[in-house]
Amino acid sequence: MNTPAQPKSEFGQALEPRPLPHERLDAFTVAIELVEQVKSLGTLRGTAGALDQLRRASTSVAVNIGEACGKSGADRRRYFAIARGSALECAAALRVLLALELVKRQRYTEARALCERLYAMLTRLSRS
């Protein structure tokens, strides 16, 4: 398989780095979208604990996808399964924030849709 030549700087280094294995996965892209959605919630008054847990869980999804891409076999599947569990944790934390009326329904719906996509993608990846 021939890969196209990448533009080089005057020092011979690639201007655009080649994507790493996890950066080629749609699941990683969606995980980063979830991290950005969670970040956009900012600071919600009275929610430091719940929001911190949501931030940690969303970060966990992305970093476990990255780590899975460096593994093989059962180890790889296990890291994808861990990421899937973190996606469910995000959905649960979002639902708690909604129940406490600390996040608007539209924001909840958007972020939950990402969790649902991640769950489906990571279920497939954890079985491959």
N, C-alpha and C positions, 0 to 999 in steps of 0.2 A: 504494500500500500504506500503510495507516494503522498507525502504531506507537502502542501504548498510552502514555498520559501517564505519566511517571515521577514518583514522589513527590519533592517538593522540600523543601529545608531552608528555614529562615526567611529565608535570604538568596537564595532562588530557584535554588540549585544542586541538581542531581540528587543524591539520596542514594545511589543505586546507579548507577555509571557504565554507560553503554551498552557492550556488548561490542565489542571491536575485531574486525576480520575473522578474525584467527588464533584468537581465543578462541571463535569459533563452530564451529571445525572439531573433529570428534571426534579427529582425529589429534593435535592440539595437547593435548587433554585426556589422551590416552594417553601422550604424550611427558612431560607433567608427572608422571603416575603413575610413569613410569620414573625420572625424576629423584628422586622421593620414595623409590622402592625403593632406588635406589643410595645415597641419603643414609642410609637406615636401616641400611645395612651398617656404618656408623660407621667406626671405624679398625680394620683388620685387621692384626695384628702381622706385620711382614715383607712387607707388600704395598703400601707407599707408592706405588711406581711404577705398578703394575697398577691399583690403585684410583683413583689420580689420572687415569689414562688413561680409565678407565670413567666417571668423573665428567665429564671434559671431553667425551667422546663423547656422553653422555646430554644434557648441556647443549646441545651442538651440534645435536642432533635438534630440540629445542624452538625454539632461536633461528633455525634455518634455515627452519622452518615459518613462524615469524613474518615473517621477511624475504621469503619467497616470496609471502606475502599482500599485500605492498606492490609486487609486480612483476606483469608481464603477459607473455603469450606464452611464447617460448622461455626468457626469464630466469626466469619463474615455475616452469616445468618443471625447469629446472636446479637451482634451490634446493630443490625437493622431492626431486630425485634426490640431491643432496648430503645432505639429511636422511636419506634412505633408506640411503645408505652409512654414515652415522654409526650408524644403528640396527643395521646388520650388525656394525659395529665393537664396539658394546656387546655383542652376542651372543657375539662371539669373545672379548672380554675376560672376560665372565662364565664362558665355558667354560674359559679359562685358570685363573681363580680356582678353579673346581671341580676341575680336574685337579691343582692344587697343594694341594687339600683345605683351601682357605682360606675357602670359603663352603659352607654346607650345601646339600644337593641341593634341598630344598624352596624355599629362597630363590632358588637358581639357576633352578629350574623356573618360579617365579612371574615373575621378571624376564625370563627368556627368552620366556615367553608374550607379554609386552608387546612385546618386540622383534619377534616374529613378526607380531603385529597391526599394528605400525607399518610393517613391511616391506610387508605387503599394502596397507595404506591409502596409503602413500607411492608405491608402484608405480602405483596407479590415479591418484593426483594428478599424478605426473610425466608421465603420458601424456595428461592432459586439457588 
